[in-house]
Amino acid sequence: MKTMKITKTLIKLARTHDACPEALEWLAAHPGSNLSDLPEVYRVWVARHTATPTRVLEVLSGDTSGCVRAAVASNPATPAHVLEALSGDTSEYVRTDVANRPATPTHILEALSGDVFECVRRGVAYNPATPTHILEVLSGDTSEDVRAYVARHPATPTHILEALSGDTSGCVRAYVAYNPATPAHIFEVLSRDAFEDVRAYVANRPASI
C-alpha cells in the first residue's frame, strides 16, 4: 500500500463529514500517522465516503484489506481509472463491486463478463450501464443466475428476451416475464408457461405496459 500522511486538511475534512468520535479521538492520539496506520474500520469508512478526495481513494485502492478495496470500488465517487485498476484485483468481491458500477468503462465490463467467478459476471449483467453486446454474450452464460439478470435487464434486446423466454430455467423465464421491456407477443407465450411463477408475473403485468 502506498503511504500517505494524514494531514490536518484530511482531519478537518473527516470532522466536516461527521467522522465518528472514536475515529477523531484515534487521530488526536496518533499525530503524524499514515493512512495505512488507521484501523481497518476507519479506512473502510474513508473508502466509502463520497467526499473522499481522489488521491486518497487511489491510495486506498491498494490497501492490504480486501474490505477497504471493495469499499473504494463501490464508492460512487471513485473515478474510472481507479475502477480500471481494481478490475484486476485478486479478490472476486472487489471485482464484483467494479462490475456493478455504472461508471465502469465498457472495455472493463467486457473483460469482467468473462471472469471465472459467477458473482463477477452476475455483477456485469446487473449493471444498468452494461451495453447490449455484452448482455448478448452473457445471455448464453452457463450460470442460471447470470442469465436471469440478463433477462430482467431493461436494455436487453427483444431477440435475446425471445431466446431467454425458452430457457430451461423457470427462474430465467420468470425474469423475462418480470421485465417491463418484454413485448406483448412474448408475454402471450409465457402466459402458458408450465412454471407457476412465470404465469404469476404475466398475470400481474400492469395494463399500461
Secondary structure, 3 states (H helix, E strand, C coil): CCCCECCHHHHHHHHHCCCCHHHHHHHHHCCCCEHHHCCHHHHHHHHHCCCCCHHHHHHHCCCCCHHHHHHHHHCCCCCHHHHHHHCCCCCHHHHHHHHHCCCCCHHHHHHHCCCCCHHHHHHHHHCCCCCHHHHHHHCCCCCHHHHHHHHHCCCCCHHHHHHHCCCCCHHHHHHHHHCCCCCHHHHHHHCCCCCHHHHHHHHCCCCCC
